């Protein structure tokens, strides 16, 4: 989408939605870290978040169907291939990515977590090489080197302060980022067929059910709500303000300003996580964190520009 062809008011609205969505998404890590202070574990915490988010995502699925009927548009029926695809995307993009992220946050700072997750565009490029045989250009390789150097800078500093558990946490969050990159790599066909909002509603609903089922298998049912009241309120905030609301905001932003500009605006996410970590979690703000953040943002910017300029390969 060419921004010159969009009305200024629509651009302003789109930019606001993209910025607000990125900040809201970044608040998830802060809320998870706050909840961990009350002795809750990752299995219980992600179950509560997804249990509270599930009704909203079911409403999104219903609303997309109703909107299509009112517009006289026939939604494509879900084939067996579609259903398997939705299941796979629900597992990789929202269930596994979310659980590994929550688990990793028990060991590392919110700042390092956000920087690792923000490597996602570079991971998509690497998956393109592994899955589709695409080539990495010299600028892309440089951008990835800069980004990973930034993460290693913050990681090395955090290891010296917190010890070996940081490595475990970083690996778990990296696994989350890889899982979400798989979702992005395989979701293109289904997005074109089903529409982005409908696919998000269906895939996240699958993930919600899986997170609830995981709790049922691993934990006694009578412990589901045997947590501090603060954990319940934080989970509700996480499910709404940091999950459902930003999904809708980013989707509406993309409709107004396009995916490329929305992704660039999303660079405020790591910075807002670091700022909230300093203000709400007493995480350190030092030269290591600032330097690592600058390198990650710079590297991702270089990689994203090259991906946008490159022709799409089958």
FENHU-V186848 format. One record per backbone hydrogen bond with DSSP energy under -0.5 kcal/mol. CO is the residue of the C=O (numbers start at 1). NH is the residue of the N-H. Records with the same first field share a line. If there is no record, write none. Layout:
# FENHU-V186848
CO->NH + NH
This chain:
# FENHU-V186848
1->3
2->5
3->6
7->11
8->12
9->13
10->14
11->15
12->16
13->17
14->18
15->19
16->20
17->21
18->22
19->23
20->24
21->25
22->26
23->27
24->27
25->28
26->29 + 30
27->31
28->32
29->33
30->34
31->35
32->36
33->37
34->37
35->38 + 40
36->39
41->45
42->46
43->47
44->48
45->49
46->50
47->51
48->52
49->53
50->54
51->55
53->56 + 57
54->58
55->59
56->60
57->61
58->62
59->63
60->64
61->65
62->66
63->67
64->68
65->69
66->70
67->71
68->73
69->72
73->75
77->79
79->83
80->84
81->85
82->86
83->87
84->88
85->89
86->90
87->91
88->92
89->93 + 94
90->94 + 95
91->96
92->97
94->98
95->99
96->100
97->101
98->102
99->103
100->104
101->105
103->106
104->107 + 108
109->113
110->114
111->115
112->116
113->117
114->118
116->119
117->120
118->121
119->122 + 123
120->124
121->125
122->126
123->127
124->128
125->129
126->130
127->131
128->132 + 134
129->133
135->137
137->141
138->142
139->143
140->144
141->145
142->146
143->147
144->148
145->149
146->150
147->151
148->152
149->153
150->154
151->155
152->156
153->157
154->158
155->159
156->160
157->161
158->162
159->163
163->166
164->167 + 168
165->169
166->170
167->171
168->172
169->173
170->174
171->175
172->176
173->177
174->178
175->179
176->180
177->181
178->182
179->183
180->184
181->185
182->186
183->187
187->191
188->192
189->193
190->194 + 195
191->195
195->199
196->200
197->201
198->202
199->203
200->204
201->205
202->206
203->207
204->208
205->209
206->210
207->211
208->212
209->213
210->214
211->215
212->216
213->217
214->218
215->219
220->223
221->224
223->226
225->227
228->231 + 232
229->233
230->234
231->235
232->236
233->237
234->238
235->239
236->240
237->241 + 242
239->244
240->243 + 245
243->247
244->248
245->249
246->250
247->251
248->252
249->253
250->254
251->255
252->256
253->256 + 257
254->258
258->262
259->263
260->264
261->265
262->266
264->267
265->268
266->269
267->271
268->272
269->273
270->274
271->275
272->276
273->277
274->278
275->279
276->280 + 281
277->281 + 283
278->282
284->286
286->290
287->291
288->292
289->293
290->294
291->295
292->296
293->297
294->298
295->299
296->300
297->301
298->302
299->303
300->304
301->305
302->306
303->307
304->308
305->309
306->310
